[in-house]
């Protein structure tokens, strides 16, 4: 536990036991939008291994967007990957949206591109659901009072009335600051990777779908954001990446939260001796 393993993730996961991981939070490459050190992406092999090693009731959070190809529009790869997860046996528990505070510039035929998908897959019904309740309710006494709901035949019936709390659970669109150095991250190491997601995004999913002591995996850990947030919130973690440089940065970032991180590949141990010195 609490390791970073340098290698191709489907090959590394093939050595893991069945029903091993409580939660996966990761983001695969989006076509050719970024250049990654030595990365080969085969989502079919990766998803098959994820299904095998995820515990019954475990969750996989897959943060993905689509590349825009000149003359062809959006690739639609995100949808292909989501459907493959379902074909592999996963349940699509929720299709969530990661809204970015900073949007990429559009071409002349499209609106500003401001979001990515956060597909939440589960192996059966999720074991853990800890809703984050930080959305201030408009109603502070009785929600639904005086309102009506429309029935299938078009008629209306009184809406069921619930006692309202000051804060309710979030909607499934989450907004985070992104952009240059200092946005979305509390350290400078993250930006040595070409594509990162915000620390808060990883942390919010970790809090939502796991409990302290659970094992969180990021099979394409890149800069180590998921590992750092898992460590911060008292979860065990494993990260995998093909790039030696990214593994070293992931080790450094995870250690910012405390705890020891080791590289299991014996051929790479000399790299990490320098990190620890």
Secondary structure by P-SEA (a helix, b strand, c coil): ccbbbbccccccccccccccccbbbbccccccccccccccccaaaaaaaaaaaccccbbbbbbbbbbbcccccccaaaaaaaaaaaaacccccccccccccccccccccccccccccbbbbbccccccccccccccccccccccccbbbbccccccccccccccccbbbbccbbbbbbccccccccccccccccccccaaaaaaaaaacccccbbbbbcccccaaaaaaaaaacccbbbbbccaaaaaaaaaaaaccbbbbbbcccccaaaaaaaac
